[in-house]
Amino acid sequence: MNKKMLLSTVLTLVGTVLILSLISSVTLASDEQDVSPTVPPAHMGINETNVSNLRNFNNMVMATVPVGNHPYGVAVNPNGTNVYVTNSNDNTVSVIDTATNNVTVNINTGIGPEGIAVNPNGTRAYVTNGGSNNVSVIDTATNNVTATVNVETSPYTVAVSPDGKKAYVTNWGSNNISVIDTANNTVIVRIPVGNSPYGVAASPDGKKLYVANYWSNSISVYDTANSTVTTAITGLNNPYGVAISPDGKKAYVTNYGSDNVSVIDTASNTIAATVKVGYYPIGVAVNPSGTNLYVANYGSNTVSVIDTATNNVTTAVGVGLHPYGVAVNPNGTKVYVTNSDSNTVSVINIS
């Protein structure tokens, strides 16, 4: 069963959850941690025209941007001027101008684009095309695809090394990762990992790569210098997304199968804490200062905000239908969330 078929099997349950969430009264966001499987209360998104009398705009949806059909992946360029969104059913990438929250261009890619990552200097964006088994390389100055790199079966996500010299692609259907040399856009090595790898993230120093293996319930830790998997961290439940703290000391993993986030101590490669969030968490991102974590709960239509010092959920922000990907801008003032079945991106103010 592939990843997209798996998601479709939960839609009936999600429909019931949505009805319950609409009729439930608003409670404290801390209830999200303590009660499961009850749908977490939503701090509902508020349109900018309706908040003129409010003094605190933190953790509110300040804009909703229409994009393409079935948006999944999202990435922000290093200077925070553009957001890139993969539209899986349109075979395009939407580019959002963050100053206006408008889409300025739609770029044609391969079939079923899903993951996206921008290199450290912002000159290239790498897009995994799950339906055509390749990666599109976008020149961000011209918004043109300048190269197409063939990888393995069902590539879903991608991470770029901190020095920009490598791109790492998880191949869901091949149980491996493809390592792309970005200088010449060629695959230089394929590394076996666990079963159905999805999320991937590089450590800040570029020495390690963390890969979430959905059906193996594990994280593969890949040594980039030796091109070997050194450790398999077990005890997870359908791990999906991965994010690394700015200091590299923690890895955060969403567990789609148990509605929580595992906090991994990267020094010992052990699970240090488990944080309950909403239904079916997928996307995850940490802010630049490392103080807050943002988790897209696919089944609850919320984004959980986690205080990383205490590992407590401080609030849940209501977004669109079936949030999937999440990214924080470089100055830590905005969070961008793809709503896969609303065909929109929610812009959350966190300044």
N, C-alpha and C positions, 0 to 999 in steps of 0.2 A: 504494500500500500504506500503510495507516495505521499509527500507532505500535504499537497493540496487536497487530495482525496480525504486525508485524515481530518483536515479542518472542516470539510463539508459534513462529516458525520456528526459533528457536535452542534450544527445549526439549529436543530429542533430543540435541543436543550437550551441553547442560547436564547431562542425566541421566548421560552418560558421565563428565563432569567430576566430578559428585558422588560416583560410585562410586570414582573414583581418589582423591579427597580423603579418603574414609573409610578407605581401606586404606593411605594414605601415612603415614609416620612424621613426627613433629613435628620441624621444622627451624627454624633461625633465621629470624625475621621478615624480616630483610634479604634473604633469598633471593627474596622477592616482587618486589623490584626487579630482580634480576639474571637471573631465569629466566622466560621466556615462550615458549610459552603454557602452561607447567606451572601447575596450580592452586596458588595461594599457600597455605602452611601456615596452619592456623587455630589461633589461641589460643582454644580452645573455650570457649563460654559455660559458666559454673559457677553452679549454683543456690546461693542464699544459705545454704541449710542444709548445704551441703557444703564451705564455705570457712572454718569456724570456726578452723582451725589455720593459716590463711594470714595473713601480716602485711601484705601489700601487695595491696589490692583494685583497684588502678588497671587500667583497660582490661580489665575483666571484666564479663560480663553478670550483673547482680545481681538482675534480675527479668525475667520474661516475662509480658506482659499480653495476655490474649485480647481481641480486638476484633471487628470485623465481617468480612465476606467480601471478600477482596482489598483490603487496605489499601494505599494508595499515598502520599498526601501526609501530612505531619506538620508541626505548628508548635507552639511553646511561647509562652504569654502572657508579657508583660513582667516580671511578678513571679514567674514560675516555678511557679505553683500549679496550672496546668492545661495539659494537652497535648491538641491537637485532631488527630484522625486521620480522613482520608477513606476510607470503605469503598465502593469502586467498584461492587461487585456487589450491595450492599445499599441503595445510594442514601441513605446516612446518614453522619453525622460522629459518631465516638465521642469523648467528653470524658473524659480520664483525670485523676483527682486524684493529683498527684505525691506527696502525703504518704502515700497508701495504695497507690498503683499499682493502683487499681481504676477501672473505667469507671463513672461516675456517671449518665450519660445518653447516649442515642443520638438525634441530631437528624436529622429527615428533610430531605433536600435535593432537588435535581433529579436527573436521570438520569446515572449514571456520574461521581460526584464524584471529582476527582483532586487538583488543586492546592489549597493552602490557605495563607492568610497572615493574621496578626493585626495590627491597627493598633498604632501606638506606645503608645497609652494603654490598650490591652487591652479596649476596649469593643466592638469589632466584629471578626468573622472573615469573610473573603471566600473563597468556595469556587467553583472552576470546575467546572461540570457538563458534561463532554465529550459526553454523549449528548443533552443537551437544549439545548446552545448558549446557556447562560446562566450567570450568577453568582448564587449565593445569598449574601445578607448576613445574618449571624447576630448578634443582640444577645447578647453573652456574659453579661450579667447575668441574662437570662431564658431563655437557650438556645433562643430562637425565631428563625425566619427572618422578618425584618421587611421584606425587599425582594428582588426578583428582577430582575436586570439582563440584558437580552438583549444578546449580543455577536455574534461571528461563528461560523464552523464549527469544531467540535472545540476548544473552549478547554481547555487542559490545565494551565497553571500561572499563578500570580499573584504579584505583589509589590506591597507598599504603600510609598509614598514616605515618607521619614523624618519629614515633617511631618504625615503621615496624610491629606493632602488629595486624593491621587490613588491609584488602584489600576490596575496595569498587567497586562493579560491577554494571554497568547500564544494566538493562534488557529492551531492546527496545520493545519487544512484550508483556511484563507483566506490564509495567508502574510502575516499582519499582526498588529499588537497593537492592542487596544482600550484607550483611556485613559478611566477612569471618574472622574468628579467625585464624591467620596465624600460631599459635602455634600447632594447631591440624587439620588445614585445614577443618574446618566445618563452615557451614553457621549458624550464631547465631541469625540473625534477618533479616527480609525483610521490607523495608520501602517504602510505597507508595509515589510516586512523581507525576510529570505531565505526559502528554501523549507523549510516544515515547522518553524516555530519552536517550541521547547519551553521550556527553562530561561530564567528571567529574574531579574535582580537589580539593585537600585538602588545607586548609590554612596552613601556615608555623608552626603555633602552634598546629595544629591538632584539633582545637576546632570546626571548621566549614568545611562543605563539600558543594561544589557548583555543581549543576547538571543542564545541559542544556536539557530542554524538547522541542524537535523539533516541535511537532504539537500543543503544548500548548503555544508556543511563550513566554516561561518564563524560569526563573532560580529558582530552588528550593534551599533554604539555609537550610542545615541540621545541627542540633546541635548534635555533636557526643557524648557528655556526656549524653544527655537525650534521644538520638535516636528518635528525633522528627524533623519534618520540621517546622521551625519557620517563614519563610518568603517565599513568591513567588514574585520574581521581574518580572514585566511584561514590555511590550513595545518592545519586541524583535521580530525578523522575522526569523523563522526557525533556532533557535540557534543550533550550532553544537559543536564546540570545546570550551574548557575553559582552561584558564591559570591564575595563581595567581602571583602577584608581590612578590618578595622576602621578602618585609616588610609586606605583607598581606593587604596593604591598597587599592589595586585595583584588580578587577577581569576583565579579558579580554575575550570577548565572540565573536566568529565569527557568523555572521548572513548570512546563506546560501541563504536566500530568498531576501536579500536586498544589497548584495555585500558590506558589511561594518563590522566594529568591534565596539562593544559597550564597553565602558570603565565604569565599575561600581565602585562607591565608596562603599567599604565594610562597612564603619562605618554607613552610612545612607541607604545602599541597594538601591541606586538610580543610574540612568544612568547619569554620569558626562560629557560624550563626546561620539560622534560617528565619526568614522574615515572611510572614503571611501577607499576601497581597490580594488582588482580585482574581476573577475567573480567567484561566488560560492565559497567563502572562507570556508575552513574546518578546517585544523589543525592550531594550534597556540601554540607558546612557547615564553617564556621570557628569556633573558640571565641572568646569575647569579647576575650581578650588578643591574639589573632592568632597565637599560637604553634603551634597544631596545627590540622590539617585532617583531616576525617573523610569517608571516601568509601565509599558503599554499593556493593559489587560484586555485581551481580545474579546472575552466573553462578558465583561462587565461594562464596556464602553467608558472606561476610566483610565486615568494615568495616576498611579500611586507615587507619592513623593516620600522618599525614605531619608531620614536623617542618618547619615553614615556614622556619626559619632555614637549614636545610641542603638542603631539598627531598628528604629521605630518608624512606622508610617505616620507622618504628620498630617497628611490630607490626601484626598482623592479628588482629582479634577475630572469632571464630566467632559467628554469629547464627543466625536462622531461615532458612527456605527462600525464596530469591529476594528479598533485601533491596532496597528501592526508595528510600524517602525517608529523610532523616536531618536531625535538628535538635539543636542544643545549647541547654541551658537558660541563662538570663541570667547566672548566676554561674559558669558554666563547669565544673560538677561532674558533669553527667550528659549523656549522648547518648541520643536516642530514635530508634530505627530501625524502620521498618515492614517486616515480612516478608510480602510480597504473597501467597505461596502457603502460609504457615503460619497466616495470619489472626491474627497476633500483633504486638506491639511489644516489641522488646528494649530494656531499659534498661541502658546501659553506665555503670559508675562510672568517672569520670576525676578525682576529687578527690584 
